[in-house]
Amino acid sequence: MDADDLEPIKAKAVAVNLEAMSVEALHDYVAGLEAEIARARATIKAKEAAKSAAASVFRT
């Protein structure tokens, strides 16, 4: 069992109506999404580092 199997599965986000948004609002929306992507990538990197460290300890 992987530790990721213990994390709850999140529901997919509901699509936002982009047509109703102004150009400025769209820029803000994209900036927010990019920040969330960066946060997710940092979490992935940390989890991969932890997994690699654990694997190196338990290798025989």
N, C-alpha and C positions, 0 to 999 in steps of 0.2 A: 504494500500500500504506500502510495506517495503522499507526502504532507499536503500537496495541492488537492488531493482527493477529499480532505477534511474541510476545505473551505466551501462556504455556501455558493451555489451557482446564482449569479445575479441575472435578473430578467433583462432582456435587451431594451435599450432606450427607445422611446417612441420618437419617430421621425419628426423633425421640426419643420413647420411650413416656411420654407426659405423665401417663397414669393411674397409673403406678407412683411418681410423684414427690409429695413432700409440698408443702404450700402454700408453705412457706419455700423449698424447693428450686425451686419454680416461679418464685417472685419472683427468686431468684438467676439462674435460667436466662434470664428475661426481661431482667434487667439486663445480663447478658452479651451477649445478642442486640442490645440497644439500643446498647451500647458498640461492637459490631462494625459496626452500621449507621452510627453516627457516624463511625467510622474510614473506612468506605467512602465516605461522603459527602464527607469531607475530601479523600480521594484524588481523587475525581471533580472537586471544585472546583479542586484543584491542577493536574490534567491539562487541564481546560478553560482555565485561565489560561495554561498553557504553550502550548496549541494556539492560543489567541487571540494571544499574543505572537508566536509563529512566523508566524501568518497575516499579522499587521500588518507584519512585516519583509519578507515575500515578496510582498506586494501590489504591483502596478505600476500 
